[in-house]
């Protein structure tokens, strides 16, 4: 059985669909084993990484963008 019950919630109060840049940088650094900082995220945003209307990052959309970029599949708009 899973360690987390279906209705359990983490106590962080963070929503992976809407993270402030500093929160996203902290989470990505912890999860990825490499330091990620706000200027790195800002550079990705300037290069076309998706952001929500309020300037937050959806980690799923951002990860998909990173994969697409790594595969050379940027849109080139």
PDB file with one MODEL, atoms N, CA, C and O in Angstrom:
MODEL        1
ATOM      1  N   UNK A   1       0.833  -1.181   0.000  1.00  0.00           N
ATOM      2  CA  UNK A   1       0.000   0.000   0.000  1.00  0.00           C
ATOM      3  C   UNK A   1       0.878   1.245   0.000  1.00  0.00           C
ATOM      4  O   UNK A   1       1.962   1.240   0.583  1.00  0.00           O
ATOM      5  N   UNK A   2       0.426   2.289  -0.638  1.00  0.00           N
ATOM      6  CA  UNK A   2       1.179   3.524  -0.743  1.00  0.00           C
ATOM      7  C   UNK A   2       1.398   4.162   0.619  1.00  0.00           C
ATOM      8  O   UNK A   2       0.578   4.028   1.527  1.00  0.00           O
ATOM      9  N   UNK A   3       2.532   4.865   0.742  1.00  0.00           N
ATOM     10  CA  UNK A   3       2.797   5.569   1.984  1.00  0.00           C
ATOM     11  C   UNK A   3       1.823   6.717   2.189  1.00  0.00           C
ATOM     12  O   UNK A   3       1.512   7.074   3.326  1.00  0.00           O
ATOM     13  N   UNK A   4       1.342   7.292   1.105  1.00  0.00           N
ATOM     14  CA  UNK A   4       0.406   8.403   1.195  1.00  0.00           C
ATOM     15  C   UNK A   4      -0.985   7.923   0.819  1.00  0.00           C
ATOM     16  O   UNK A   4      -1.188   7.360  -0.256  1.00  0.00           O
ATOM     17  N   UNK A   5      -1.916   8.142   1.686  1.00  0.00           N
ATOM     18  CA  UNK A   5      -3.298   7.787   1.379  1.00  0.00           C
ATOM     19  C   UNK A   5      -3.816   8.737   0.304  1.00  0.00           C
ATOM     20  O   UNK A   5      -3.339   9.868   0.209  1.00  0.00           O
ATOM     21  N   UNK A   6      -4.775   8.309  -0.504  1.00  0.00           N
ATOM     22  CA  UNK A   6      -5.269   9.147  -1.597  1.00  0.00           C
ATOM     23  C   UNK A   6      -5.718  10.535  -1.170  1.00  0.00           C
ATOM     24  O   UNK A   6      -5.557  11.490  -1.929  1.00  0.00           O
ATOM     25  N   UNK A   7      -6.274  10.669   0.022  1.00  0.00           N
ATOM     26  CA  UNK A   7      -6.781  11.961   0.458  1.00  0.00           C
ATOM     27  C   UNK A   7      -5.804  12.716   1.346  1.00  0.00           C
ATOM     28  O   UNK A   7      -6.131  13.792   1.848  1.00  0.00           O
ATOM     29  N   UNK A   8      -4.611  12.167   1.547  1.00  0.00           N
ATOM     30  CA  UNK A   8      -3.661  12.869   2.407  1.00  0.00           C
ATOM     31  C   UNK A   8      -3.055  14.040   1.643  1.00  0.00           C
ATOM     32  O   UNK A   8      -2.908  13.993   0.422  1.00  0.00           O
ATOM     33  N   UNK A   9      -2.711  15.078   2.373  1.00  0.00           N
ATOM     34  CA  UNK A   9      -2.093  16.252   1.774  1.00  0.00           C
ATOM     35  C   UNK A   9      -0.801  16.530   2.507  1.00  0.00           C
ATOM     36  O   UNK A   9      -0.691  16.342   3.718  1.00  0.00           O
ATOM     37  N   UNK A  10       0.176  16.984   1.740  1.00  0.00           N
ATOM     38  CA  UNK A  10       1.418  17.395   2.373  1.00  0.00           C
ATOM     39  C   UNK A  10       1.170  18.726   3.068  1.00  0.00           C
ATOM     40  O   UNK A  10       0.303  19.499   2.663  1.00  0.00           O
ATOM     41  N   UNK A  11       1.922  18.976   4.090  1.00  0.00           N
ATOM     42  CA  UNK A  11       1.709  20.172   4.896  1.00  0.00           C
ATOM     43  C   UNK A  11       2.492  21.375   4.380  1.00  0.00           C
ATOM     44  O   UNK A  11       2.573  22.390   5.071  1.00  0.00           O
ATOM     45  N   UNK A  12       3.069  21.288   3.185  1.00  0.00           N
ATOM     46  CA  UNK A  12       3.878  22.381   2.676  1.00  0.00           C
ATOM     47  C   UNK A  12       3.049  23.562   2.218  1.00  0.00           C
ATOM     48  O   UNK A  12       3.528  24.695   2.258  1.00  0.00           O
ATOM     49  N   UNK A  13       1.823  23.331   1.785  1.00  0.00           N
ATOM     50  CA  UNK A  13       1.006  24.400   1.277  1.00  0.00           C
ATOM     51  C   UNK A  13       1.403  24.841  -0.117  1.00  0.00           C
ATOM     52  O   UNK A  13       0.902  25.851  -0.610  1.00  0.00           O
ATOM     53  N   UNK A  14       2.293  24.102  -0.761  1.00  0.00           N
ATOM     54  CA  UNK A  14       2.746  24.446  -2.103  1.00  0.00           C
ATOM     55  C   UNK A  14       1.907  23.733  -3.145  1.00  0.00           C
ATOM     56  O   UNK A  14       1.536  22.572  -2.979  1.00  0.00           O
ATOM     57  N   UNK A  15       1.615  24.445  -4.221  1.00  0.00           N
ATOM     58  CA  UNK A  15       0.855  23.884  -5.323  1.00  0.00           C
ATOM     59  C   UNK A  15       1.794  23.757  -6.520  1.00  0.00           C
ATOM     60  O   UNK A  15       2.217  24.780  -7.057  1.00  0.00           O
ATOM     61  N   UNK A  16       2.135  22.551  -6.960  1.00  0.00           N
ATOM     62  CA  UNK A  16       3.076  22.392  -8.079  1.00  0.00           C
ATOM     63  C   UNK A  16       2.566  22.982  -9.390  1.00  0.00           C
ATOM     64  O   UNK A  16       3.321  23.098 -10.355  1.00  0.00           O
ATOM     65  N   UNK A  17       1.289  23.353  -9.429  1.00  0.00           N
ATOM     66  CA  UNK A  17       0.736  23.988 -10.624  1.00  0.00           C
ATOM     67  C   UNK A  17       0.901  25.495 -10.593  1.00  0.00           C
ATOM     68  O   UNK A  17       0.634  26.167 -11.590  1.00  0.00           O
ATOM     69  N   UNK A  18       1.337  26.037  -9.467  1.00  0.00           N
ATOM     70  CA  UNK A  18       1.451  27.491  -9.334  1.00  0.00           C
ATOM     71  C   UNK A  18       2.483  27.837  -8.267  1.00  0.00           C
ATOM     72  O   UNK A  18       2.134  28.200  -7.144  1.00  0.00           O
ATOM     73  N   UNK A  19       3.755  27.722  -8.631  1.00  0.00           N
ATOM     74  CA  UNK A  19       4.832  28.021  -7.688  1.00  0.00           C
ATOM     75  C   UNK A  19       5.497  29.343  -8.030  1.00  0.00           C
ATOM     76  O   UNK A  19       5.761  29.632  -9.197  1.00  0.00           O
ATOM     77  N   UNK A  20       5.766  30.142  -7.011  1.00  0.00           N
ATOM     78  CA  UNK A  20       6.585  31.330  -7.199  1.00  0.00           C
ATOM     79  C   UNK A  20       7.975  30.864  -7.641  1.00  0.00           C
ATOM     80  O   UNK A  20       8.374  29.734  -7.358  1.00  0.00           O
ATOM     81  N   UNK A  21       8.702  31.730  -8.328  1.00  0.00           N
ATOM     82  CA  UNK A  21      10.013  31.335  -8.845  1.00  0.00           C
ATOM     83  C   UNK A  21      10.946  30.845  -7.746  1.00  0.00           C
ATOM     84  O   UNK A  21      11.654  29.856  -7.936  1.00  0.00           O
ATOM     85  N   UNK A  22      10.959  31.516  -6.604  1.00  0.00           N
ATOM     86  CA  UNK A  22      11.844  31.087  -5.508  1.00  0.00           C
ATOM     87  C   UNK A  22      11.450  29.700  -5.000  1.00  0.00           C
ATOM     88  O   UNK A  22      12.322  28.882  -4.707  1.00  0.00           O
ATOM     89  N   UNK A  23      10.157  29.428  -4.893  1.00  0.00           N
ATOM     90  CA  UNK A  23       9.689  28.110  -4.453  1.00  0.00           C
ATOM     91  C   UNK A  23      10.060  27.048  -5.481  1.00  0.00           C
ATOM     92  O   UNK A  23      10.510  25.959  -5.124  1.00  0.00           O
ATOM     93  N   UNK A  24       9.870  27.372  -6.760  1.00  0.00           N
ATOM     94  CA  UNK A  24      10.200  26.424  -7.824  1.00  0.00           C
ATOM     95  C   UNK A  24      11.690  26.126  -7.815  1.00  0.00           C
ATOM     96  O   UNK A  24      12.091  24.970  -7.953  1.00  0.00           O
ATOM     97  N   UNK A  25      12.507  27.141  -7.654  1.00  0.00           N
ATOM     98  CA  UNK A  25      13.955  26.941  -7.619  1.00  0.00           C
ATOM     99  C   UNK A  25      14.347  26.038  -6.450  1.00  0.00           C
ATOM    100  O   UNK A  25      15.175  25.139  -6.599  1.00  0.00           O
ATOM    101  N   UNK A  26      13.752  26.282  -5.300  1.00  0.00           N
ATOM    102  CA  UNK A  26      14.065  25.465  -4.113  1.00  0.00           C
ATOM    103  C   UNK A  26      13.650  24.012  -4.330  1.00  0.00           C
ATOM    104  O   UNK A  26      14.407  23.095  -4.011  1.00  0.00           O
ATOM    105  N   UNK A  27      12.455  23.801  -4.870  1.00  0.00           N
ATOM    106  CA  UNK A  27      11.978  22.437  -5.086  1.00  0.00           C
ATOM    107  C   UNK A  27      12.802  21.715  -6.155  1.00  0.00           C
ATOM    108  O   UNK A  27      13.153  20.548  -5.982  1.00  0.00           O
ATOM    109  N   UNK A  28      13.108  22.396  -7.247  1.00  0.00           N
ATOM    110  CA  UNK A  28      13.896  21.778  -8.312  1.00  0.00           C
ATOM    111  C   UNK A  28      15.307  21.454  -7.835  1.00  0.00           C
ATOM    112  O   UNK A  28      15.864  20.421  -8.207  1.00  0.00           O
ATOM    113  N   UNK A  29      15.879  22.314  -7.029  1.00  0.00           N
ATOM    114  CA  UNK A  29      17.211  22.049  -6.472  1.00  0.00           C
ATOM    115  C   UNK A  29      17.194  20.813  -5.579  1.00  0.00           C
ATOM    116  O   UNK A  29      18.085  19.968  -5.657  1.00  0.00           O
ATOM    117  N   UNK A  30      16.182  20.717  -4.742  1.00  0.00           N
ATOM    118  CA  UNK A  30      16.075  19.577  -3.822  1.00  0.00           C
ATOM    119  C   UNK A  30      15.826  18.283  -4.574  1.00  0.00           C
ATOM    120  O   UNK A  30      16.376  17.241  -4.218  1.00  0.00           O
ATOM    121  N   UNK A  31      15.010  18.340  -5.599  1.00  0.00           N
ATOM    122  CA  UNK A  31      14.635  17.127  -6.322  1.00  0.00           C
ATOM    123  C   UNK A  31      15.683  16.693  -7.331  1.00  0.00           C
ATOM    124  O   UNK A  31      15.848  15.498  -7.579  1.00  0.00           O
ATOM    125  N   UNK A  32      16.388  17.645  -7.911  1.00  0.00           N
ATOM    126  CA  UNK A  32      17.273  17.323  -9.023  1.00  0.00           C
ATOM    127  C   UNK A  32      18.726  17.098  -8.675  1.00  0.00           C
ATOM    128  O   UNK A  32      19.487  16.596  -9.502  1.00  0.00           O
ATOM    129  N   UNK A  33      19.126  17.454  -7.479  1.00  0.00           N
ATOM    130  CA  UNK A  33      20.512  17.256  -7.096  1.00  0.00           C
ATOM    131  C   UNK A  33      21.459  18.287  -7.690  1.00  0.00           C
ATOM    132  O   UNK A  33      22.672  18.184  -7.509  1.00  0.00           O
ATOM    133  N   UNK A  34      20.926  19.278  -8.396  1.00  0.00           N
ATOM    134  CA  UNK A  34      21.721  20.373  -8.928  1.00  0.00           C
ATOM    135  C   UNK A  34      21.078  21.675  -8.490  1.00  0.00           C
ATOM    136  O   UNK A  34      19.856  21.777  -8.382  1.00  0.00           O
ATOM    137  N   UNK A  35      21.914  22.663  -8.242  1.00  0.00           N
ATOM    138  CA  UNK A  35      21.384  23.951  -7.791  1.00  0.00           C
ATOM    139  C   UNK A  35      20.630  24.626  -8.923  1.00  0.00           C
ATOM    140  O   UNK A  35      21.139  24.750 -10.037  1.00  0.00           O
ATOM    141  N   UNK A  36      19.420  25.057  -8.629  1.00  0.00           N
ATOM    142  CA  UNK A  36      18.602  25.857  -9.539  1.00  0.00           C
ATOM    143  C   UNK A  36      18.288  27.138  -8.793  1.00  0.00           C
ATOM    144  O   UNK A  36      17.852  27.100  -7.643  1.00  0.00           O
ATOM    145  N   UNK A  37      18.509  28.285  -9.450  1.00  0.00           N
ATOM    146  CA  UNK A  37      18.197  29.546  -8.791  1.00  0.00           C
ATOM    147  C   UNK A  37      17.237  30.367  -9.645  1.00  0.00           C
ATOM    148  O   UNK A  37      16.967  30.034 -10.799  1.00  0.00           O
ATOM    149  N   UNK A  38      16.738  31.426  -9.066  1.00  0.00           N
ATOM    150  CA  UNK A  38      15.742  32.257  -9.742  1.00  0.00           C
ATOM    151  C   UNK A  38      16.271  32.816 -11.064  1.00  0.00           C
ATOM    152  O   UNK A  38      15.537  32.793 -12.052  1.00  0.00           O
ATOM    153  N   UNK A  39      17.521  33.324 -11.130  1.00  0.00           N
ATOM    154  CA  UNK A  39      17.995  33.816 -12.427  1.00  0.00           C
ATOM    155  C   UNK A  39      17.999  32.741 -13.526  1.00  0.00           C
ATOM    156  O   UNK A  39      17.795  33.056 -14.698  1.00  0.00           O
ATOM    157  N   UNK A  40      18.228  31.493 -13.156  1.00  0.00           N
ATOM    158  CA  UNK A  40      18.169  30.413 -14.145  1.00  0.00           C
ATOM    159  C   UNK A  40      16.745  30.250 -14.669  1.00  0.00           C
ATOM    160  O   UNK A  40      16.534  30.082 -15.870  1.00  0.00           O
ATOM    161  N   UNK A  41      15.776  30.301 -13.767  1.00  0.00           N
ATOM    162  CA  UNK A  41      14.381  30.183 -14.184  1.00  0.00           C
ATOM    163  C   UNK A  41      13.972  31.387 -15.026  1.00  0.00           C
ATOM    164  O   UNK A  41      13.261  31.237 -16.019  1.00  0.00           O
ATOM    165  N   UNK A  42      14.412  32.567 -14.637  1.00  0.00           N
ATOM    166  CA  UNK A  42      14.094  33.767 -15.408  1.00  0.00           C
ATOM    167  C   UNK A  42      14.676  33.687 -16.818  1.00  0.00           C
ATOM    168  O   UNK A  42      14.042  34.131 -17.775  1.00  0.00           O
ATOM    169  N   UNK A  43      15.882  33.123 -16.955  1.00  0.00           N
ATOM    170  CA  UNK A  43      16.484  32.953 -18.281  1.00  0.00           C
ATOM    171  C   UNK A  43      15.662  31.978 -19.115  1.00  0.00           C
ATOM    172  O   UNK A  43      15.464  32.198 -20.309  1.00  0.00           O
ATOM    173  N   UNK A  44      15.184  30.905 -18.497  1.00  0.00           N
ATOM    174  CA  UNK A  44      14.335  29.948 -19.222  1.00  0.00           C
ATOM    175  C   UNK A  44      13.027  30.603 -19.653  1.00  0.00           C
ATOM    176  O   UNK A  44      12.543  30.362 -20.758  1.00  0.00           O
ATOM    177  N   UNK A  45      12.463  31.423 -18.789  1.00  0.00           N
ATOM    178  CA  UNK A  45      11.221  32.115 -19.131  1.00  0.00           C
ATOM    179  C   UNK A  45      11.463  33.061 -20.312  1.00  0.00           C
ATOM    180  O   UNK A  45      10.647  33.136 -21.231  1.00  0.00           O
ATOM    181  N   UNK A  46      12.574  33.772 -20.282  1.00  0.00           N
ATOM    182  CA  UNK A  46      12.917  34.667 -21.392  1.00  0.00           C
ATOM    183  C   UNK A  46      13.112  33.880 -22.685  1.00  0.00           C
ATOM    184  O   UNK A  46      12.890  34.405 -23.776  1.00  0.00           O
ATOM    185  N   UNK A  47      13.527  32.616 -22.559  1.00  0.00           N
ATOM    186  CA  UNK A  47      13.742  31.758 -23.729  1.00  0.00           C
ATOM    187  C   UNK A  47      12.466  31.055 -24.174  1.00  0.00           C
ATOM    188  O   UNK A  47      12.474  30.316 -25.159  1.00  0.00           O
ATOM    189  N   UNK A  48      11.368  31.284 -23.453  1.00  0.00           N
ATOM    190  CA  UNK A  48      10.094  30.713 -23.878  1.00  0.00           C
ATOM    191  C   UNK A  48       9.453  29.717 -22.951  1.00  0.00           C
ATOM    192  O   UNK A  48       8.409  29.159 -23.289  1.00  0.00           O
ATOM    193  N   UNK A  49      10.039  29.466 -21.781  1.00  0.00           N
ATOM    194  CA  UNK A  49       9.411  28.541 -20.834  1.00  0.00           C
ATOM    195  C   UNK A  49       8.047  29.092 -20.427  1.00  0.00           C
ATOM    196  O   UNK A  49       7.889  30.300 -20.247  1.00  0.00           O
ATOM    197  N   UNK A  50       7.065  28.207 -20.283  1.00  0.00           N
ATOM    198  CA  UNK A  50       5.712  28.677 -19.957  1.00  0.00           C
ATOM    199  C   UNK A  50       5.592  29.141 -18.510  1.00  0.00           C
ATOM    200  O   UNK A  50       6.213  28.586 -17.604  1.00  0.00           O
ATOM    201  N   UNK A  51       4.784  30.164 -18.322  1.00  0.00           N
ATOM    202  CA  UNK A  51       4.448  30.643 -16.981  1.00  0.00           C
ATOM    203  C   UNK A  51       2.939  30.881 -16.926  1.00  0.00           C
ATOM    204  O   UNK A  51       2.293  31.098 -17.951  1.00  0.00           O
ATOM    205  N   UNK A  52       2.407  30.836 -15.743  1.00  0.00           N
ATOM    206  CA  UNK A  52       1.000  31.150 -15.536  1.00  0.00           C
ATOM    207  C   UNK A  52       0.798  32.662 -15.665  1.00  0.00           C
ATOM    208  O   UNK A  52       1.761  33.427 -15.622  1.00  0.00           O
ATOM    209  N   UNK A  53      -0.433  33.079 -15.821  1.00  0.00           N
ATOM    210  CA  UNK A  53      -0.737  34.498 -15.969  1.00  0.00           C
ATOM    211  C   UNK A  53      -0.236  35.336 -14.794  1.00  0.00           C
ATOM    212  O   UNK A  53       0.098  36.509 -14.961  1.00  0.00           O
ATOM    213  N   UNK A  54      -0.185  34.731 -13.605  1.00  0.00           N
ATOM    214  CA  UNK A  54       0.265  35.466 -12.422  1.00  0.00           C
ATOM    215  C   UNK A  54       1.779  35.401 -12.225  1.00  0.00           C
ATOM    216  O   UNK A  54       2.290  35.879 -11.213  1.00  0.00           O
ATOM    217  N   UNK A  55       2.502  34.813 -13.185  1.00  0.00           N
ATOM    218  CA  UNK A  55       3.955  34.740 -13.104  1.00  0.00           C
ATOM    219  C   UNK A  55       4.489  33.518 -12.381  1.00  0.00           C
ATOM    220  O   UNK A  55       5.704  33.346 -12.275  1.00  0.00           O
ATOM    221  N   UNK A  56       3.607  32.670 -11.883  1.00  0.00           N
ATOM    222  CA  UNK A  56       4.050  31.442 -11.226  1.00  0.00           C
ATOM    223  C   UNK A  56       4.348  30.377 -12.279  1.00  0.00           C
ATOM    224  O   UNK A  56       3.999  30.521 -13.451  1.00  0.00           O
ATOM    225  N   UNK A  57       4.994  29.319 -11.835  1.00  0.00           N
ATOM    226  CA  UNK A  57       5.376  28.224 -12.735  1.00  0.00           C
ATOM    227  C   UNK A  57       4.578  26.972 -12.401  1.00  0.00           C
ATOM    228  O   UNK A  57       4.428  26.604 -11.236  1.00  0.00           O
ATOM    229  N   UNK A  58       4.074  26.333 -13.434  1.00  0.00           N
ATOM    230  CA  UNK A  58       3.467  25.009 -13.319  1.00  0.00           C
ATOM    231  C   UNK A  58       4.607  24.027 -13.587  1.00  0.00           C
ATOM    232  O   UNK A  58       5.125  23.973 -14.703  1.00  0.00           O
ATOM    233  N   UNK A  59       4.999  23.257 -12.585  1.00  0.00           N
ATOM    234  CA  UNK A  59       6.161  22.374 -12.740  1.00  0.00           C
ATOM    235  C   UNK A  59       5.975  21.339 -13.842  1.00  0.00           C
ATOM    236  O   UNK A  59       6.949  20.956 -14.490  1.00  0.00           O
ATOM    237  N   UNK A  60       4.759  20.881 -14.068  1.00  0.00           N
ATOM    238  CA  UNK A  60       4.524  19.902 -15.134  1.00  0.00           C
ATOM    239  C   UNK A  60       4.761  20.541 -16.499  1.00  0.00           C
ATOM    240  O   UNK A  60       5.432  19.960 -17.352  1.00  0.00           O
ATOM    241  N   UNK A  61       4.218  21.716 -16.702  1.00  0.00           N
ATOM    242  CA  UNK A  61       4.406  22.411 -17.979  1.00  0.00           C
ATOM    243  C   UNK A  61       5.872  22.788 -18.185  1.00  0.00           C
ATOM    244  O   UNK A  61       6.399  22.687 -19.294  1.00  0.00           O
ATOM    245  N   UNK A  62       6.519  23.221 -17.115  1.00  0.00           N
ATOM    246  CA  UNK A  62       7.937  23.591 -17.195  1.00  0.00           C
ATOM    247  C   UNK A  62       8.791  22.369 -17.526  1.00  0.00           C
ATOM    248  O   UNK A  62       9.691  22.453 -18.362  1.00  0.00           O
ATOM    249  N   UNK A  63       8.518  21.235 -16.878  1.00  0.00           N
ATOM    250  CA  UNK A  63       9.278  20.014 -17.163  1.00  0.00           C
ATOM    251  C   UNK A  63       9.079  19.576 -18.613  1.00  0.00           C
ATOM    252  O   UNK A  63      10.028  19.156 -19.275  1.00  0.00           O
ATOM    253  N   UNK A  64       7.842  19.675 -19.104  1.00  0.00           N
ATOM    254  CA  UNK A  64       7.581  19.316 -20.505  1.00  0.00           C
ATOM    255  C   UNK A  64       8.351  20.242 -21.442  1.00  0.00           C
ATOM    256  O   UNK A  64       8.888  19.791 -22.454  1.00  0.00           O
ATOM    257  N   UNK A  65       8.409  21.517 -21.117  1.00  0.00           N
ATOM    258  CA  UNK A  65       9.162  22.471 -21.937  1.00  0.00           C
ATOM    259  C   UNK A  65      10.649  22.114 -21.931  1.00  0.00           C
ATOM    260  O   UNK A  65      11.297  22.141 -22.977  1.00  0.00           O
ATOM    261  N   UNK A  66      11.188  21.780 -20.759  1.00  0.00           N
ATOM    262  CA  UNK A  66      12.606  21.397 -20.670  1.00  0.00           C
ATOM    263  C   UNK A  66      12.907  20.171 -21.525  1.00  0.00           C
ATOM    264  O   UNK A  66      13.927  20.129 -22.214  1.00  0.00           O
ATOM    265  N   UNK A  67      12.032  19.179 -21.486  1.00  0.00           N
ATOM    266  CA  UNK A  67      12.222  17.966 -22.289  1.00  0.00           C
ATOM    267  C   UNK A  67      12.194  18.306 -23.769  1.00  0.00           C
ATOM    268  O   UNK A  67      13.033  17.840 -24.540  1.00  0.00           O
ATOM    269  N   UNK A  68      11.220  19.123 -24.160  1.00  0.00           N
ATOM    270  CA  UNK A  68      11.105  19.541 -25.568  1.00  0.00           C
ATOM    271  C   UNK A  68      12.352  20.294 -26.017  1.00  0.00           C
ATOM    272  O   UNK A  68      12.854  20.068 -27.118  1.00  0.00           O
ATOM    273  N   UNK A  69      12.852  21.188 -25.169  1.00  0.00           N
ATOM    274  CA  UNK A  69      14.070  21.942 -25.487  1.00  0.00           C
ATOM    275  C   UNK A  69      15.273  21.012 -25.600  1.00  0.00           C
ATOM    276  O   UNK A  69      16.081  21.151 -26.519  1.00  0.00           O
ATOM    277  N   UNK A  70      15.396  20.069 -24.676  1.00  0.00           N
ATOM    278  CA  UNK A  70      16.525  19.138 -24.694  1.00  0.00           C
ATOM    279  C   UNK A  70      16.507  18.265 -25.934  1.00  0.00           C
ATOM    280  O   UNK A  70      17.556  17.860 -26.436  1.00  0.00           O
ATOM    281  N   UNK A  71      15.301  17.974 -26.429  1.00  0.00           N
ATOM    282  CA  UNK A  71      15.173  17.147 -27.619  1.00  0.00           C
ATOM    283  C   UNK A  71      15.310  17.949 -28.902  1.00  0.00           C
ATOM    284  O   UNK A  71      15.228  17.396 -29.999  1.00  0.00           O
ATOM    285  N   UNK A  72      15.522  19.269 -28.763  1.00  0.00           N
ATOM    286  CA  UNK A  72      15.656  20.103 -29.942  1.00  0.00           C
ATOM    287  C   UNK A  72      14.337  20.416 -30.607  1.00  0.00           C
ATOM    288  O   UNK A  72      14.292  20.777 -31.784  1.00  0.00           O
ATOM    289  N   UNK A  73      13.257  20.276 -29.850  1.00  0.00           N
ATOM    290  CA  UNK A  73      11.927  20.464 -30.429  1.00  0.00           C
ATOM    291  C   UNK A  73      11.303  21.796 -30.127  1.00  0.00           C
ATOM    292  O   UNK A  73      10.078  21.920 -30.157  1.00  0.00           O
ATOM    293  N   UNK A  74      12.126  22.824 -29.828  1.00  0.00           N
ATOM    294  CA  UNK A  74      11.559  24.156 -29.595  1.00  0.00           C
ATOM    295  C   UNK A  74      10.805  24.624 -30.824  1.00  0.00           C
ATOM    296  O   UNK A  74      11.130  24.240 -31.948  1.00  0.00           O
ATOM    297  N   UNK A  75       9.820  25.437 -30.611  1.00  0.00           N
ATOM    298  CA  UNK A  75       8.964  25.886 -31.704  1.00  0.00           C
ATOM    299  C   UNK A  75       9.665  26.845 -32.652  1.00  0.00           C
ATOM    300  O   UNK A  75       9.380  26.866 -33.849  1.00  0.00           O
ATOM    301  N   UNK A  76      10.591  27.644 -32.110  1.00  0.00           N
ATOM    302  CA  UNK A  76      11.287  28.606 -32.954  1.00  0.00           C
ATOM    303  C   UNK A  76      10.411  29.737 -33.442  1.00  0.00           C
ATOM    304  O   UNK A  76      10.685  30.332 -34.485  1.00  0.00           O
ATOM    305  N   UNK A  77       9.341  30.047 -32.686  1.00  0.00           N
ATOM    306  CA  UNK A  77       8.430  31.140 -33.067  1.00  0.00           C
ATOM    307  C   UNK A  77       9.143  32.457 -33.060  1.00  0.00           C
ATOM    308  O   UNK A  77       8.538  33.488 -33.353  1.00  0.00           O
TER     309      UNK A  77
ENDMDL
END
